[in-house]
């Protein structure tokens, strides 16, 4: 029941943001440590 109410609350929140064309936050950047780890794995 709590999950359903939480989902409904987020749906309403997102709908209002889209309707009023409010800006979206910038996408998160990958942490430097993870980027280095992936680069090292790609070179192997």
N, CA, C and O atoms as a GROMACS GRO file, in nm:
protein
  176
    1UNK      N    1   0.083  -0.120   0.000
    1UNK     CA    2   0.000   0.000   0.000
    1UNK      C    3   0.087   0.126   0.000
    1UNK      O    4   0.059   0.222  -0.072
    2UNK      N    5   0.192   0.125   0.081
    2UNK     CA    6   0.280   0.242   0.088
    2UNK      C    7   0.350   0.263  -0.047
    2UNK      O    8   0.364   0.376  -0.093
    3UNK      N    9   0.394   0.154  -0.109
    3UNK     CA   10   0.461   0.166  -0.238
    3UNK      C   11   0.370   0.223  -0.345
    3UNK      O   12   0.414   0.302  -0.428
    4UNK      N   13   0.243   0.185  -0.342
    4UNK     CA   14   0.146   0.236  -0.439
    4UNK      C   15   0.127   0.386  -0.420
    4UNK      O   16   0.123   0.461  -0.517
    5UNK      N   17   0.114   0.430  -0.295
    5UNK     CA   18   0.096   0.572  -0.269
    5UNK      C   19   0.220   0.652  -0.307
    5UNK      O   20   0.210   0.763  -0.359
    6UNK      N   21   0.337   0.596  -0.281
    6UNK     CA   22   0.461   0.664  -0.316
    6UNK      C   23   0.473   0.677  -0.468
    6UNK      O   24   0.511   0.782  -0.518
    7UNK      N   25   0.440   0.570  -0.540
    7UNK     CA   26   0.445   0.574  -0.686
    7UNK      C   27   0.347   0.678  -0.740
    7UNK      O   28   0.380   0.752  -0.833
    8UNK      N   29   0.228   0.684  -0.684
    8UNK     CA   30   0.129   0.781  -0.727
    8UNK      C   31   0.179   0.924  -0.701
    8UNK      O   32   0.160   1.012  -0.784
    9UNK      N   33   0.242   0.944  -0.588
    9UNK     CA   34   0.294   1.076  -0.554
    9UNK      C   35   0.402   1.119  -0.654
    9UNK      O   36   0.404   1.234  -0.698
   10UNK      N   37   0.492   1.028  -0.689
   10UNK     CA   38   0.597   1.061  -0.786
   10UNK      C   39   0.538   1.084  -0.924
   10UNK      O   40   0.585   1.171  -0.998
   11UNK      N   41   0.436   1.007  -0.961
   11UNK     CA   42   0.371   1.026  -1.091
   11UNK      C   43   0.310   1.166  -1.099
   11UNK      O   44   0.325   1.234  -1.201
   12UNK      N   45   0.242   1.208  -0.994
   12UNK     CA   46   0.182   1.342  -0.993
   12UNK      C   47   0.291   1.448  -0.999
   12UNK      O   48   0.280   1.545  -1.074
   13UNK      N   49   0.395   1.430  -0.922
   13UNK     CA   50   0.506   1.525  -0.919
   13UNK      C   51   0.570   1.539  -1.058
   13UNK      O   52   0.593   1.650  -1.105
   14UNK      N   53   0.598   1.426  -1.122
   14UNK     CA   54   0.658   1.429  -1.255
   14UNK      C   55   0.563   1.489  -1.358
   14UNK      O   56   0.607   1.562  -1.447
   15UNK      N   57   0.435   1.460  -1.347
   15UNK     CA   58   0.336   1.514  -1.441
   15UNK      C   59   0.331   1.667  -1.431
   15UNK      O   60   0.323   1.735  -1.533
   16UNK      N   61   0.334   1.719  -1.310
   16UNK     CA   62   0.332   1.865  -1.290
   16UNK      C   63   0.458   1.927  -1.349
   16UNK      O   64   0.452   2.032  -1.412
   17UNK      N   65   0.572   1.863  -1.327
   17UNK     CA   66   0.698   1.916  -1.382
   17UNK      C   67   0.695   1.920  -1.534
   17UNK      O   68   0.741   2.016  -1.594
   18UNK      N   69   0.640   1.816  -1.596
   18UNK     CA   70   0.632   1.812  -1.742
   18UNK      C   71   0.533   1.917  -1.792
   18UNK      O   72   0.561   1.986  -1.890
   19UNK      N   73   0.419   1.928  -1.727
   19UNK     CA   74   0.314   2.022  -1.769
   19UNK      C   75   0.364   2.166  -1.764
   19UNK      O   76   0.339   2.243  -1.857
   20UNK      N   77   0.434   2.202  -1.658
   20UNK     CA   78   0.483   2.339  -1.644
   20UNK      C   79   0.621   2.359  -1.706
   20UNK      O   80   0.678   2.468  -1.696
   21UNK      N   81   0.674   2.255  -1.771
   21UNK     CA   82   0.803   2.260  -1.839
   21UNK      C   83   0.914   2.309  -1.746
   21UNK      O   84   0.996   2.393  -1.783
   22UNK      N   85   0.916   2.254  -1.626
   22UNK     CA   86   1.021   2.288  -1.530
   22UNK      C   87   1.150   2.218  -1.572
   22UNK      O   88   1.146   2.108  -1.626
   23UNK      N   89   1.265   2.281  -1.547
   23UNK     CA   90   1.391   2.221  -1.591
   23UNK      C   91   1.422   2.093  -1.516
   23UNK      O   92   1.389   2.076  -1.399
   24UNK      N   93   1.487   2.003  -1.588
   24UNK     CA   94   1.529   1.877  -1.527
   24UNK      C   95   1.669   1.894  -1.473
   24UNK      O   96   1.746   1.975  -1.524
   25UNK      N   97   1.705   1.820  -1.370
   25UNK     CA   98   1.842   1.829  -1.318
   25UNK      C   99   1.939   1.766  -1.419
   25UNK      O  100   1.900   1.679  -1.496
   26UNK      N  101   2.064   1.810  -1.419
   26UNK     CA  102   2.161   1.750  -1.510
   26UNK      C  103   2.185   1.604  -1.474
   26UNK      O  104   2.174   1.566  -1.357
   27UNK      N  105   2.219   1.522  -1.573
   27UNK     CA  106   2.246   1.381  -1.542
   27UNK      C  107   2.370   1.369  -1.453
   27UNK      O  108   2.461   1.452  -1.463
   28UNK      N  109   2.375   1.269  -1.368
   28UNK     CA  110   2.491   1.254  -1.279
   28UNK      C  111   2.615   1.214  -1.358
   28UNK      O  112   2.607   1.147  -1.461
   29UNK      N  113   2.730   1.256  -1.308
   29UNK     CA  114   2.856   1.220  -1.373
   29UNK      C  115   2.911   1.093  -1.309
   29UNK      O  116   2.890   1.067  -1.191
   30UNK      N  117   2.982   1.016  -1.390
   30UNK     CA  118   3.042   0.893  -1.341
   30UNK      C  119   3.158   0.927  -1.248
   30UNK      O  120   3.240   1.013  -1.281
   31UNK      N  121   3.168   0.862  -1.133
   31UNK     CA  122   3.281   0.888  -1.043
   31UNK      C  123   3.414   0.856  -1.111
   31UNK      O  124   3.423   0.763  -1.191
   32UNK      N  125   3.515   0.934  -1.079
   32UNK     CA  126   3.646   0.916  -1.140
   32UNK      C  127   3.702   0.777  -1.114
   32UNK      O  128   3.764   0.717  -1.202
   33UNK      N  129   3.680   0.724  -0.993
   33UNK     CA  130   3.733   0.591  -0.960
   33UNK      C  131   3.669   0.483  -1.048
   33UNK      O  132   3.738   0.391  -1.092
   34UNK      N  133   3.539   0.495  -1.073
   34UNK     CA  134   3.471   0.396  -1.158
   34UNK      C  135   3.518   0.409  -1.303
   34UNK      O  136   3.534   0.308  -1.372
   35UNK      N  137   3.539   0.531  -1.348
   35UNK     CA  138   3.586   0.553  -1.485
   35UNK      C  139   3.723   0.489  -1.506
   35UNK      O  140   3.747   0.424  -1.608
   36UNK      N  141   3.812   0.507  -1.408
   36UNK     CA  142   3.946   0.447  -1.417
   36UNK      C  143   3.937   0.295  -1.416
   36UNK      O  144   4.010   0.227  -1.488
   37UNK      N  145   3.848   0.241  -1.333
   37UNK     CA  146   3.831   0.096  -1.324
   37UNK      C  147   3.782   0.040  -1.458
   37UNK      O  148   3.831  -0.064  -1.502
   38UNK      N  149   3.686   0.107  -1.521
   38UNK     CA  150   3.634   0.059  -1.649
   38UNK      C  151   3.738   0.072  -1.760
   38UNK      O  152   3.747  -0.016  -1.847
   39UNK      N  153   3.816   0.179  -1.758
   39UNK     CA  154   3.922   0.194  -1.858
   39UNK      C  155   4.026   0.084  -1.843
   39UNK      O  156   4.074   0.030  -1.943
   40UNK      N  157   4.061   0.050  -1.719
   40UNK     CA  158   4.159  -0.056  -1.695
   40UNK      C  159   4.104  -0.191  -1.741
   40UNK      O  160   4.178  -0.273  -1.796
   41UNK      N  161   3.976  -0.215  -1.718
   41UNK     CA  162   3.916  -0.342  -1.759
   41UNK      C  163   3.907  -0.351  -1.911
   41UNK      O  164   3.918  -0.460  -1.967
   42UNK      N  165   3.888  -0.238  -1.978
   42UNK     CA  166   3.878  -0.237  -2.124
   42UNK      C  167   4.010  -0.262  -2.192
   42UNK      O  168   4.014  -0.314  -2.303
   43UNK      N  169   4.120  -0.225  -2.128
   43UNK     CA  170   4.253  -0.243  -2.187
   43UNK      C  171   4.302  -0.386  -2.175
   43UNK      O  172   4.390  -0.427  -2.251
   44UNK      N  173   4.247  -0.463  -2.082
   44UNK     CA  174   4.293  -0.601  -2.059
   44UNK      C  175   4.257  -0.692  -2.173
   44UNK      O  176   4.288  -0.811  -2.169
   0.00000   0.00000   0.00000
